[in-house]
Amino acid sequence: MGDRSGRLRAVDVAATAGISVQQVRNYVDLGVLPPVERTQAGYRIFTAGHARALAVARRLAEGHGWARTREIMAAVHRGDLPAALAALDAGHAELDRERAEIRRVLGAFETVVAAPPTAAPAPRRGLRIGVVAGLVGVRTSQLRLWEGRGLLRPVRERGTRYRVYDEAELRAAQVVALLRRGAYPFDIIAAVLDELRSTGSPQRVRAELARREQDLHRRSLRRLGGSAALHDYLCHRGLVG
C-alpha cells in the first residue's frame, strides 16, 4: 500500500485494476497515465492520481475502445485538450453514422418488402441478361454495372459464357432497380442484398436489424459513461470549469 506521503508503488496501482506492473509502466510510457517522477534511486513514484487515471481509462475504454482511449488520455496528459475532445467527438460521430445506416438499411428493406414482384419467377434453366433487363426495366449495361459492383452474381453458361440469372438473382436485380429509383446509394443497396441473401426471411432480417440497433444503444450508453468519467477527470485536473 501507499506510504504516508501519498506515494503508491506500481504494484499498488496495478492492483486497483487487476493488471500487471508491466502494464502500468506501459501505460505511463503511452501517456495513458500521467508522467511519473522518480526517486534518487530511479524508482517511479506513483500517486493516487495515477490510480484515478487508470480507473478513468478503463471506463473510457469500455465505451470507446483502447485505441481511442490511448489517444484521448495521451492528449489530456500532454495538455492538448482540443485533440482529446476531437478524438472523443469522433467516437460519438461513429455511432451516429452507424445508427443512421441501420435506419437507412431498414427503410430500404421495408421499401423492398412492400413492393410487389415485378416479374414471374425465372425458369429452371435461368434467364439471360437481355431478358432480365427487359423484366426489370433497365438496360443490359446497368446490369453489368451492378454486377461489377458486386451487387449481382449471375453464373456463366458453359460453352457460350453467357450470363444466366436464376430466380434469386432476378429478384436481386429487381431489388437493385427499385432502390436505385429511390435514390439509395450503392452501399445501402449492398447491405440490403447481403441481409436478404444471408437470412432469407423478411422477419429474420427485421429481427437482425432490430438486434443491431439495440446493441448500438448499449454501446452508446457505455460510450456516454466513458465520456462522463473523462469529464470528471478533466474537472479534477482543473482543465474544465
NULUM-638935 format. One record per residue (C-alpha): x negated, y negated, z negated. Coordinates in nm, 3 decimals, padded with zeros to 5 digits. Layout:
<sites>
+---------+---------+---------+
:    east :   north :      up :
+---------+---------+---------+
:       X :       Y :       Z :
...
+---------+---------+---------+
</sites>
This chain:
<sites>
+---------+---------+---------+
:    east :   north :      up :
+---------+---------+---------+
:  00.000 :  00.000 :  00.000 :
: -00.098 : -00.368 :  00.021 :
: -00.313 : -00.542 : -00.237 :
: -00.224 : -00.846 : -00.449 :
: -00.344 : -01.085 : -00.180 :
: -00.068 : -00.961 :  00.051 :
: -00.303 : -00.770 :  00.271 :
: -00.198 : -00.441 :  00.425 :
: -00.402 : -00.157 :  00.561 :
: -00.348 : -00.038 :  00.915 :
: -00.210 :  00.285 :  00.772 :
:  00.049 :  00.085 :  00.575 :
:  00.169 : -00.094 :  00.887 :
:  00.177 :  00.233 :  01.079 :
:  00.385 :  00.396 :  00.806 :
:  00.661 :  00.137 :  00.842 :
:  00.734 :  00.266 :  01.192 :
:  00.613 :  00.624 :  01.168 :
:  00.336 :  00.573 :  01.423 :
: -00.036 :  00.633 :  01.418 :
: -00.304 :  00.391 :  01.307 :
: -00.445 :  00.402 :  01.659 :
: -00.111 :  00.287 :  01.797 :
: -00.116 : -00.008 :  01.559 :
: -00.462 : -00.101 :  01.683 :
: -00.345 : -00.065 :  02.041 :
: -00.050 : -00.294 :  01.975 :
: -00.287 : -00.558 :  01.838 :
: -00.505 : -00.530 :  02.148 :
: -00.199 : -00.557 :  02.376 :
: -00.059 : -00.857 :  02.192 :
:  00.249 : -00.674 :  02.067 :
:  00.128 : -00.760 :  01.717 :
: -00.029 : -01.093 :  01.620 :
: -00.408 : -01.127 :  01.623 :
: -00.582 : -00.998 :  01.312 :
: -00.860 : -01.141 :  01.107 :
: -01.146 : -00.924 :  00.992 :
: -01.332 : -00.879 :  00.669 :
: -01.704 : -00.940 :  00.649 :
: -01.747 : -00.568 :  00.697 :
: -01.546 : -00.585 :  01.020 :
: -01.225 : -00.423 :  00.899 :
: -00.897 : -00.555 :  01.038 :
: -00.680 : -00.749 :  00.796 :
: -00.309 : -00.680 :  00.831 :
: -00.025 : -00.861 :  00.655 :
:  00.350 : -00.836 :  00.616 :
:  00.369 : -01.045 :  00.932 :
:  00.229 : -00.758 :  01.133 :
:  00.481 : -00.518 :  00.986 :
:  00.757 : -00.766 :  01.072 :
:  00.631 : -00.799 :  01.429 :
:  00.621 : -00.423 :  01.466 :
:  00.982 : -00.392 :  01.349 :
:  01.090 : -00.661 :  01.593 :
:  00.901 : -00.498 :  01.879 :
:  01.066 : -00.164 :  01.815 :
:  01.411 : -00.323 :  01.803 :
:  01.336 : -00.517 :  02.119 :
:  01.215 : -00.202 :  02.294 :
:  01.541 : -00.022 :  02.215 :
:  01.719 : -00.262 :  02.444 :
:  01.456 : -00.391 :  02.685 :
:  01.209 : -00.104 :  02.710 :
:  00.844 : -00.107 :  02.611 :
:  00.707 : -00.260 :  02.929 :
:  00.913 : -00.577 :  02.892 :
:  00.868 : -00.575 :  02.516 :
:  00.490 : -00.584 :  02.554 :
:  00.526 : -00.873 :  02.797 :
:  00.757 : -01.068 :  02.566 :
:  00.566 : -01.012 :  02.242 :
:  00.230 : -01.088 :  02.402 :
:  00.369 : -01.417 :  02.535 :
:  00.504 : -01.505 :  02.190 :
:  00.174 : -01.432 :  02.018 :
: -00.029 : -01.636 :  02.262 :
:  00.214 : -01.926 :  02.214 :
:  00.375 : -01.911 :  02.557 :
:  00.743 : -01.935 :  02.464 :
:  00.864 : -02.015 :  02.820 :
:  00.706 : -01.693 :  02.952 :
:  00.867 : -01.492 :  02.671 :
:  01.210 : -01.640 :  02.742 :
:  01.171 : -01.586 :  03.115 :
:  01.096 : -01.217 :  03.061 :
:  01.390 : -01.190 :  02.823 :
:  01.627 : -01.355 :  03.070 :
:  01.507 : -01.124 :  03.346 :
:  01.611 : -00.826 :  03.136 :
:  01.962 : -00.957 :  03.082 :
:  01.990 : -01.052 :  03.450 :
:  01.911 : -00.694 :  03.549 :
:  02.214 : -00.569 :  03.357 :
:  02.430 : -00.838 :  03.513 :
:  02.327 : -00.726 :  03.861 :
:  02.386 : -00.363 :  03.770 :
:  02.731 : -00.441 :  03.634 :
:  02.820 : -00.637 :  03.947 :
:  02.702 : -00.349 :  04.167 :
:  02.914 : -00.095 :  03.978 :
:  03.219 : -00.315 :  04.024 :
:  03.143 : -00.368 :  04.393 :
:  03.099 :  00.006 :  04.448 :
:  03.421 :  00.077 :  04.261 :
:  03.603 : -00.186 :  04.465 :
:  03.466 : -00.043 :  04.786 :
:  03.559 :  00.305 :  04.681 :
:  03.915 :  00.201 :  04.599 :
:  03.934 :  00.044 :  04.945 :
:  03.832 :  00.376 :  05.098 :
:  04.073 :  00.582 :  04.888 :
:  04.365 :  00.352 :  04.968 :
:  04.303 :  00.370 :  05.343 :
:  04.490 :  00.650 :  05.527 :
:  04.288 :  00.880 :  05.752 :
:  04.243 :  00.723 :  06.093 :
:  04.174 :  01.039 :  06.288 :
:  04.261 :  01.405 :  06.296 :
:  04.013 :  01.649 :  06.142 :
:  03.718 :  01.735 :  06.361 :
:  03.740 :  02.071 :  06.538 :
:  03.536 :  02.356 :  06.401 :
:  03.262 :  02.313 :  06.660 :
:  03.235 :  01.940 :  06.575 :
:  03.261 :  01.625 :  06.783 :
:  03.008 :  01.445 :  06.999 :
:  02.916 :  01.084 :  06.943 :
:  03.135 :  00.937 :  07.218 :
:  03.447 :  01.100 :  07.080 :
:  03.366 :  00.991 :  06.725 :
:  03.307 :  00.634 :  06.841 :
:  03.649 :  00.633 :  07.004 :
:  03.822 :  00.774 :  06.698 :
:  03.652 :  00.533 :  06.462 :
:  03.686 :  00.233 :  06.692 :
:  03.321 :  00.135 :  06.728 :
:  03.050 :  00.163 :  06.991 :
:  02.815 :  00.458 :  07.000 :
:  02.530 :  00.214 :  06.935 :
:  02.691 :  00.134 :  06.598 :
:  02.698 :  00.500 :  06.503 :
:  02.331 :  00.531 :  06.595 :
:  02.251 :  00.224 :  06.386 :
:  02.432 :  00.365 :  06.086 :
:  02.253 :  00.695 :  06.133 :
:  01.921 :  00.510 :  06.143 :
:  02.010 :  00.352 :  05.808 :
:  02.073 :  00.696 :  05.662 :
:  02.449 :  00.649 :  05.632 :
:  02.545 :  00.920 :  05.881 :
:  02.392 :  01.265 :  05.915 :
:  02.510 :  01.435 :  06.234 :
:  02.343 :  01.757 :  06.331 :
:  02.184 :  01.821 :  06.670 :
:  02.334 :  02.069 :  06.912 :
:  02.098 :  02.346 :  07.015 :
:  01.960 :  02.312 :  07.362 :
:  02.122 :  01.979 :  07.453 :
:  02.018 :  01.800 :  07.131 :
:  02.346 :  01.608 :  07.143 :
:  02.466 :  01.468 :  06.812 :
:  02.752 :  01.668 :  06.661 :
:  02.974 :  01.536 :  06.382 :
:  03.163 :  01.773 :  06.158 :
:  03.472 :  01.670 :  05.959 :
:  03.266 :  01.531 :  05.670 :
:  03.054 :  01.314 :  05.899 :
:  03.360 :  01.194 :  06.088 :
:  03.507 :  01.085 :  05.754 :
:  03.176 :  00.921 :  05.664 :
:  03.184 :  00.725 :  05.991 :
:  03.538 :  00.613 :  05.910 :
:  03.427 :  00.500 :  05.565 :
:  03.135 :  00.301 :  05.703 :
:  03.354 :  00.134 :  05.965 :
:  03.619 :  00.048 :  05.709 :
:  03.374 : -00.105 :  05.464 :
:  03.183 : -00.295 :  05.731 :
:  03.510 : -00.452 :  05.841 :
:  03.548 : -00.556 :  05.477 :
:  03.202 : -00.720 :  05.491 :
:  03.050 : -00.480 :  05.238 :
:  02.668 : -00.469 :  05.257 :
:  02.489 : -00.152 :  05.358 :
:  02.355 : -00.080 :  05.009 :
:  02.707 : -00.067 :  04.866 :
:  02.827 :  00.150 :  05.153 :
:  02.537 :  00.388 :  05.094 :
:  02.629 :  00.408 :  04.725 :
:  02.991 :  00.490 :  04.809 :
:  02.890 :  00.761 :  05.055 :
:  02.644 :  00.910 :  04.805 :
:  02.920 :  00.930 :  04.546 :
:  03.162 :  01.091 :  04.786 :
:  02.903 :  01.343 :  04.905 :
:  02.783 :  01.434 :  04.556 :
:  03.116 :  01.453 :  04.372 :
:  03.369 :  01.508 :  04.650 :
:  03.674 :  01.446 :  04.433 :
:  03.804 :  01.087 :  04.409 :
:  03.891 :  01.147 :  04.044 :
:  03.536 :  01.256 :  03.970 :
:  03.394 :  00.950 :  04.145 :
:  03.613 :  00.720 :  03.936 :
:  03.516 :  00.905 :  03.620 :
:  03.145 :  00.886 :  03.705 :
:  03.160 :  00.512 :  03.774 :
:  03.354 :  00.457 :  03.452 :
:  03.090 :  00.657 :  03.262 :
:  02.813 :  00.444 :  03.410 :
:  02.998 :  00.129 :  03.314 :
:  03.035 :  00.248 :  02.955 :
:  02.667 :  00.337 :  02.944 :
:  02.590 : -00.011 :  03.072 :
:  02.799 : -00.163 :  02.793 :
:  02.599 :  00.034 :  02.535 :
:  02.267 : -00.072 :  02.688 :
:  02.387 : -00.431 :  02.699 :
:  02.463 : -00.423 :  02.327 :
:  02.122 : -00.272 :  02.249 :
:  01.958 : -00.540 :  02.460 :
:  02.156 : -00.807 :  02.278 :
:  02.045 : -00.664 :  01.944 :
:  01.683 : -00.674 :  02.053 :
:  01.719 : -01.032 :  02.169 :
:  01.876 : -01.128 :  01.838 :
:  01.585 : -00.970 :  01.649 :
:  01.344 : -01.168 :  01.865 :
:  01.532 : -01.491 :  01.792 :
:  01.499 : -01.429 :  01.419 :
:  01.130 : -01.363 :  01.467 :
:  01.081 : -01.684 :  01.661 :
:  01.259 : -01.876 :  01.384 :
:  01.039 : -01.710 :  01.121 :
:  00.729 : -01.817 :  01.313 :
:  00.864 : -02.170 :  01.347 :
:  00.881 : -02.156 :  01.727 :
:  01.251 : -02.249 :  01.742 :
:  01.471 : -02.456 :  01.518 :
+---------+---------+---------+
</sites>
